[in-house]
């Protein structure tokens, strides 16, 4: 049973920082690329950052230089360090396994709210 459990969200003032975590189970974590997505109210879910199994990363343009995705294969965990947060970063954040066979699995998400 694949499970993705996100945590670390909260309410923060603009300019602040948060570190999100996603604990994965039921998969051989180290062989998969992982990603963070977010969904703001009334908007479609969008890709924020991804990390390949080898560690290479990609970011949405609007978060480059502010967000850092990383992974710890020993802990089956992927992280998203978010600095210099802006009100437009407010959303529910989800982690995801970037493989077609696991595309339907999502966690419950973690709410990030950035006040101005």
N, C-alpha and C positions, 0 to 999 in steps of 0.2 A: 504494500500500500504506500503510494507516494504521498508524502506530507511536506508542506512548506509552511513554516511558521515565522511570520515577520514580527519584529518588535523594535522598540526604540523611538517610536514617534512621540509627538507631543506638541505643546503650544510653546512657541518661541518668538521673541521679538525679531524684527528685521535686523539683519546683520549677525544674528546668532548662528549657532551650530547644533547639529544633531548627528548621531551615528545610528543608522539602522542596521539591524541584523536579520538574517534569514537562516533558520536552521532547517536543513533538508534531511529527510529520511526516506528509506524505501528505494533509493537509487544508488548506483555507484557514482557518487558525487564527482569524483576527480576526473571522470571522462567526459563530462558535459560542460558546454558553455553555459553561463548563467547570466541573468539580466535583472535589472530593476525597471519596472514600469510605474507609471502613476496615472491616476484618473481624477481630474477635478470635476466638481459638480457641473453637469450639463455638457461635459466634453468627453471625447473619446479617450480611451486608454492610450497612452503614448510611451514609447521606449525612452528611457532616461540614460541608461548606461548598460554596457555589456562587458563581460570578461570571458575570454576563451579559456579552454582548459590549460593552455600553455601560459596564460597570464596576460596576453595582449588585451587592450581595452579600447572601447569606443564610447563616445559621449554625444548626447544631444548638444547642439551648438550652444543653447542658452545656459547650459550648466558647466560647460568647459571652463576649467580653471577654478571652479568652486566645489565641484563634487568629485569624489574619488571612490571608485569601486575596487574592492579587493576580495580575496577569498582565502580561506584556510581549509585546505583539503583534509587535514587531520581532524578537524572539528565538523566537517560537512557544513560549513557556514560561509555565506557571502555577506559582505558588508557594503554599506554606502555611507561614506563620510560626507556630510553636507555642511559646507561653510558659507558664510556671507549670504545667508538665506534671504529670500525676497518674498513679498506677499504672493507673487505669482507662482511660487513653488508649493503653495497650499494645495494638497491633494491627498488621496489615499495612495500609499505606495505598496507595490506588490513585487515579490521576486518571482522569477520564472525560469524554468529549465528550457534552454534554447535548443530543443530537438523536436523534430516533427512528431515523433512517437509520444511525446509527453506534453504536447501543446495544450491539452485540455486541463492541465493541473495548475491550480492557483491557490494561494493561501487566502487567509481572511483579510490580509492587508493591515497596514498600520497608518493611522491618520497623522498627517503633518499639517499643522496650522501655523502660519507665519503672520504675526500682527504687524501693522505698520506704525 
